[in-house]
Amino acid sequence: MVNFKKVGEKITSLRKKKNLSQDDLASKMYVTRQLISKWENGVGVPKIDHIIDLCEILDVNFEDLLCLNENKEEKR
């Protein structure tokens, strides 16, 4: 199961590594800053097309973005 609180933390971390503000990321994705904030706080869930855009912009694969590899490690 995807933990969207962790995903939000991952989005925040990756965004900051790219030196992007929430406004910058929102502009690149054609969404509002408030939507980015919701994702980062784990309140909202990105749609699949937004996940694809996030992966491209933040230069990460979807498994890492959705913390799927971390879930596998925790189950071991």
QUIJO-V509654 format. One record per residue. RES is the residue in three letters. SS is DSSP state (H for helix, E for strand, C for the rest). PSI is psi in whole degrees, 0 to 359 (none if undefined). Layout:
# QUIJO-V509654
RES;SS;PSI / RES;SS;PSI
This chain:
# QUIJO-V509654
MET;C;141 / VAL;C;129 / ASN;C;103 / PHE;H;344 / LYS;H;316 / LYS;H;320 / VAL;H;317 / GLY;H;318 / GLU;H;322 / LYS;H;317 / ILE;H;315 / THR;H;312 / SER;H;312 / LEU;H;321 / ARG;H;315 / LYS;H;325 / LYS;H;330 / LYS;C;4 / ASN;C;42 / LEU;C;138 / SER;C;170 / GLN;H;322 / ASP;H;317 / ASP;H;312 / LEU;H;317 / ALA;H;318 / SER;H;316 / LYS;H;332 / MET;H;356 / TYR;C;43 / VAL;C;178 / THR;C;157 / ARG;H;325 / GLN;H;324 / LEU;H;317 / ILE;H;316 / SER;H;318 / LYS;H;316 / TRP;H;314 / GLU;H;332 / ASN;C;2 / GLY;C;15 / VAL;C;321 / GLY;C;162 / VAL;C;124 / PRO;C;141 / LYS;C;163 / ILE;H;320 / ASP;H;328 / HIS;H;325 / ILE;H;318 / ILE;H;315 / ASP;H;316 / LEU;H;317 / CYS;H;317 / GLU;H;313 / ILE;H;319 / LEU;H;0 / ASP;C;58 / VAL;C;153 / ASN;C;162 / PHE;H;330 / GLU;H;318 / ASP;H;317 / LEU;H;319 / LEU;C;8 / CYS;C;33 / LEU;H;326 / ASN;H;326 / GLU;H;323 / ASN;H;321 / LYS;H;319 / GLU;H;323 / GLU;H;329 / LYS;H;342 / ARG;C;none
